Amino acid sequence: MKLDQKGQKEECGTSKLIFDRAVKVLPGGVSRNTIYRKPYPYYASSAKGSYIRDISGVNRVDFANNMASLIHGHSHPAIISGVSEQLQKGTAFTMGTEAEVAYAELLINRAPSFEKIRFMNSGSEAVMTMIKASRAYTGKPKIAKAEGAYHGTYDYAEISQTSSPKNWGDINQPNAVPVVQGTPKGILDDVVIYPFNDVERTLNILDQNADQIACVVIDPVPHRIGLFPATDSFIEAIYNWTRKNSALMVFDEVVSFRVNYSGAQQNYDHKPDLTAMAKIIGGGFPIGALAGKSEIMQVMDPRQTFLRHPQSGTFSANPVSSIAGRIAMEMFDEQAVLNLNALTMTARKQIEESIKIADVPISITGEGSMFRLHLLEKAPLYYREAYESKQVKDVLKELIDYLFIKENIIMVNTCSCMFATTLTQKEVDRLSEALLNGFKLIRPKLEQFNH
Ligand SMILES: Cc1ncc(COP(=O)(O)O)c(C=O)c1O
């Protein structure tokens, strides 16, 4: 199907005009590559709850929620009110605020593994601080991370995020593959890549670097790998390995914290030493946070005579993000988490039904309030299984474009949904019906992948 150059121009002539200006001042016309779409991205004008209106007046249902960061949808009145009050008082000072302390108290009480917390401005920064704190605490240089996992843009954290059959190497010893041209070799040497959820191979790989690994970084529900959870046995194996080898087990819960009241870590017997968070904990504003054991977090304590990790950030713990985050997380209480997860499960069941009716080889993975569609009959369990070739990506893109342009539905471009508490059964029905139409549309193309 021609995904409507014509329709797109009619609906979004205004976006085209803005994009023409944008390419003159921004590389590729964008400030985040995620939002780029061909031939040009659409521009938002306003949003309320689960609906975003674009600059041409088209209203769409939002299942992406700014890449999983808006747990209560857009422009929540309680957050607007709290933030507006703070705006009158000032937005950032070279002083602490009580807002920061109140929010730290709230988050610390949310998960048993959180004894101390420190705020920063993004998930990337939280993961970076987690890795640096691990090195500072253990005195060791290397980190281990999963092939295919996205942890933001810190040099070490992004290695092998985009590993492909061309460069990923032997599964028993996956290559450390740079994402960015010019990444120094020294960085590749200090990142050990393991295959997520593959206990035996991972332990083997870790053993080969046993005396040098500061931390094993785990996203317990890694979106880019395939959005399936770490198995109990995988977490247990890593926990035991780290205890035996004086290393830390650290979780990136930037996305997965939404899964339960205490994050995805609530699902496991063994808890991380440190946890990086961001996204939903900002209530719609930029934030990052690192929480964990006091003894480890102490590496950042300025009262120490030997300060191992002097950590700072100009806008860290600014009162706007602190207040918005506190209000959002107060509202995302145990009952709200359960309700949201239940609605998401209903959506998954309805989509399973659409898959059956359309008779397409598609599967769903996910956890809590998020899920992802795969053009595979059987849900994948490993990164290399979930890996999408260019042909698969093209078909998924066609589906995403169809939903966006024809059905006015926004999903994350990996064909994932990240739910918000503002969604209701009405939007879920719309999603499963739109997907049914979309599945029928792409069905002829799917035959090529399942022979
Ligand atoms: C699991 C994970 N970690 C870290 C990050 C980086 O967060 P930010 O974009 O706030 O830097 C992301 C962003 O999508 C993420 O998905």
Ligand as a Chemical Component Dictionary entry (heavy atoms), coordinates in Angstrom:
data_LIG
# 
_chem_comp.id                   LIG 
_chem_comp.type                 NON-POLYMER 
_chem_comp.pdbx_formal_charge   0 
_chem_comp.three_letter_code    LIG 
# 
loop_
_chem_comp_atom.comp_id 
_chem_comp_atom.atom_id 
_chem_comp_atom.alt_atom_id 
_chem_comp_atom.type_symbol 
_chem_comp_atom.charge 
_chem_comp_atom.model_Cartn_x 
_chem_comp_atom.model_Cartn_y 
_chem_comp_atom.model_Cartn_z 
_chem_comp_atom.pdbx_ordinal 
LIG C1 C1 C 0 16.057 1.139 29.566 1  
LIG C2 C2 C 0 16.518 2.543 29.301 2  
LIG N1 N1 N 0 17.566 3.031 29.972 3  
LIG C3 C3 C 0 18.005 4.292 29.805 4  
LIG C4 C4 C 0 17.376 5.134 28.913 5  
LIG C5 C5 C 0 17.887 6.533 28.717 6  
LIG O1 O1 O 0 16.974 7.446 29.252 7  
LIG P1 P1 P 0 16.965 8.975 28.735 8  
LIG O2 O2 O 0 16.391 8.971 27.374 9  
LIG O3 O3 O 0 16.118 9.680 29.772 10 
LIG O4 O4 O 0 18.389 9.425 28.775 11 
LIG C6 C6 C 0 16.269 4.679 28.190 12 
LIG C7 C7 C 0 15.571 5.550 27.230 13 
LIG O5 O5 O 0 14.717 5.164 26.475 14 
LIG C8 C8 C 0 15.833 3.344 28.363 15 
LIG O6 O6 O 0 14.808 2.846 27.655 16 
# 
loop_
_chem_comp_bond.comp_id 
_chem_comp_bond.atom_id_1 
_chem_comp_bond.atom_id_2 
_chem_comp_bond.value_order 
_chem_comp_bond.pdbx_ordinal 
LIG C1 C2 SING 1  
LIG C2 N1 SING 2  
LIG C2 C8 DOUB 3  
LIG N1 C3 DOUB 4  
LIG C3 C4 SING 5  
LIG C4 C5 SING 6  
LIG C4 C6 DOUB 7  
LIG C5 O1 SING 8  
LIG O1 P1 SING 9  
LIG P1 O2 DOUB 10 
LIG P1 O3 SING 11 
LIG P1 O4 SING 12 
LIG C6 C7 SING 13 
LIG C6 C8 SING 14 
LIG C7 O5 DOUB 15 
LIG C8 O6 SING 16 
# 
